[in-house]
Structure formats: structure tokens, C-alpha cells
Amino acid sequence: MRRNFMNVMIAAALLGALPAAAADPRVELRRQAREWIGSSIITDDGSGIVAVASHSPRYSRLVSFNKSGAATELRVPGIAINSIESLGKDRYFISGATDGHYTARVIDASKSGVVTLWDSSSLGDTVTKNENAVVAVDASGAQWTALVPSTGGRFSVLFGSISNPVPTMTYHFESSGSFKGTPPRGFSGGSYDLAMLNGPRGDAHVAVLTPSGSVHVVSANSGLKTILTSPLGGGQLLWEPSTQTLWVESGDAWSSFPLAATIRESKDKTAKPSMKRASLTTKFDRRSGRAVSAFPLSGGRFALRTNDNGRSAIEIFTAADAVPQVIGLSDLTPTGIVRISPSARYLLTLPEGPKSSTLLIKTP
């Protein structure tokens, strides 16, 4: 009996000596009652940024953090940010509500403060007063593009430099229904979407999704227009820069268009738009519920955030028909927010969604 007691005591002492599982690093956002989480991103080194926004008074707080949870904060007056993208080297592309209109900006957010390098309001009323207009910039934040819808399904695509508000190129599209090959009854998100693609030899390309679900690509330099025939239509554009791949979301399916195989080498601006079909159209075989959002990853992988009766997870696919890696997110509410770094090395979670006061940094 005594020997058994001693064995139990030794085992307990050994267990007590084992290191406890490390908790996920936390960042306290100090969110006030009038504030909400407008947008967030996380990178492959575990650092990231969260935009905490307020409408009254109108401002945002940019909370930057590292993988250990150490954080700094910068205030951005006059704009309630609801979208933020990294352009590298403390530069970001942001958009949100200002007093009078919705605007997009390229900013530098170094430790000394926030400097606006470009503001979409400089493009004039054609863009700023069109509530359906969409603005984007390239990955370096040097070029801008704008999608400006008009009547009858027509729209224009403008290109320019952030150093000059005057467009260097403007291309006009007729009604998308006039193009052969457009899916007649495909999935449609019912609104415009825009993605600026990193083309070869510095030739920027823009992908445009129309409310009818059709997708078009136009080149800034050559003006060539390509129609993408996603068999199931389109509701959202997702660009993955490392593999130069455009993904078109169609409800519960995704179509893949590698840019190099999509654009043409010809420089004939008067040629009829070329037609390109998706290299892959798939429904990923999920394991943990319905898809809520999608994240194309580096290396050709794909991630889905799923929800099953309030239980959230991330599923990472290495191929369309592969069994996914499932990462449970038990601390997330149904409205919780999750972001994934490009290589899936880190996750950012906001357990209470836009009303979160704390973010967690997780490693799958």
C-alpha cells in the first residue's frame, strides 16, 4: 500500500513538472461601446493589424500586433474603416465611410503616425458620387483602378497612377448579356466586384464581376478584354497572388483561372474579346458544416471557414478532392471572425465578431 502511495506521489510530482500548454497570445483591443471591428489581417510571421472603427465621432484605431501579442496603436481621424489590405512596408489600402461619401485610401502607417498617400476622392464625382463604383489598387499601391457602372448594364474600367488622379487609360464595356458564353442561369451575387491582378512584365490586369454573374478581365497596357466562362456564374472574386490565380466563387463552388493561361499575348486592341474557361471548377468536400467564407492560400491550397449549428472550423484543402485538415474553433461564436495567413501558418480570431474586445493568435 505504501509503495503504491509513493508511486502516485512521484507520478504527481512528475506531471506537475511538465510545462503547461501555452495559451494563445491575446491582444486587448479596448473596444468602446460605440466602436466595432471594421477589418483585420494576419501575415505569415504572426503579425497583423485590426481596424477598430467608430461612426460618431468618425475615426478608426489601427491596432498593430506581433505573434507574441505585443501591440501598438495609431489613430486615423475622419474615416470608419471597414476594409484593410497590406501593401508592404507599413503601407495599407483602406476603405470606409467618411463624412459625405465612401472612400478608399493608400496610407503609410509608420510609428510616427498615419500619412495619406492617395485618396479616391481625388478621382472626382464620376467615381465618388456613383454608389456602385468600386476602387482597387495594385499590390504595390502604385496604380489605381476604378469600376464605374452606368445604365443598361454598361460599365467602364479606369486605370491610373496614385500620383495622378487623371486616368491614363479608360475602357468601356457594353451590357454583359451581349457577350456569348456568359452563363445564362449561373449563380449571381447581384453586385459588382473588382480585383486588380499582378500581370506579367508590369502589365496590370483587372477582373470585373458583374451583377449578372459574368466575369471580364481587361489589360491596362494593351486594352485586351477577356471573358471568363465560369460554368456556374459568379458571386465573388478571390485573387491569390503567389500562384497568380483568380478564383471565382459560385455559391457552393469555386472556379480557378491561372492568370498566365487566361490573358493573351496579342496586342491587337481592336480584336474581339477572347474566351477562357476555368481550369478547375469544384465543390470542396467539406467535413464540418456549410461554408461561410473562403481563403485561397499560397501553394495552390484553399481554406474554408465553416459553420455547423454554431460550431466553427477552418478546413484546409491541398487539392480539390483531398481530405481537408480540419481546425476546430470552439471559442468562436456564430458571428465570430477568423482570418488566415497566406500560408495558413497563423490564424487570427475575434471570438465575438465585430463586438470583440480581444483577439487571439493561433497556430493550426
Sequence and secondary structure as in RCSB ss.txt:
>XXXX:A:sequence
MRRNFMNVMIAAALLGALPAAAADPRVELRRQAREWIGSSIITDDGSGIVAVASHSPRYSRLVSFNKSGAATELR
VPGIAINSIESLGKDRYFISGATDGHYTARVIDASKSGVVTLWDSSSLGDTVTKNENAVVAVDASGAQWTALVPS
TGGRFSVLFGSISNPVPTMTYHFESSGSFKGTPPRGFSGGSYDLAMLNGPRGDAHVAVLTPSGSVHVVSANSGLK
TILTSPLGGGQLLWEPSTQTLWVESGDAWSSFPLAATIRESKDKTAKPSMKRASLTTKFDRRSGRAVSAFPLSGG
RFALRTNDNGRSAIEIFTAADAVPQVIGLSDLTPTGIVRISPSARYLLTLPEGPKSSTLLIKTP
>XXXX:A:secstr
 HHHHHHHHHHHHHHHHS       EEE    TTEEEEEEEE TTS EEEEEEETTTTEEEEEEE TT  EEEEE
EET EEEEEEEEETTEEEEEEE SSSEEEEEEEEETTEEEEEEEGGGG HHHHT TT EEEE TTSSEEEEEEE 
STT EEEEEEETT SS SEEEEE  GGGSTT  TT EE SS EEEEE  GGG  EEEEE TTS EEEEETTT  E
EEEE TTEESEEEEETTTTEEEEEETTEEEEEEHHHHS     TTS  EEEE SEEE    SSSEEEEEEE GGG
 EEEEEEETTEEEEEEESSTTS  EEEEETT  TT EEEE TTSS EEEETTGGG SEEEEE  
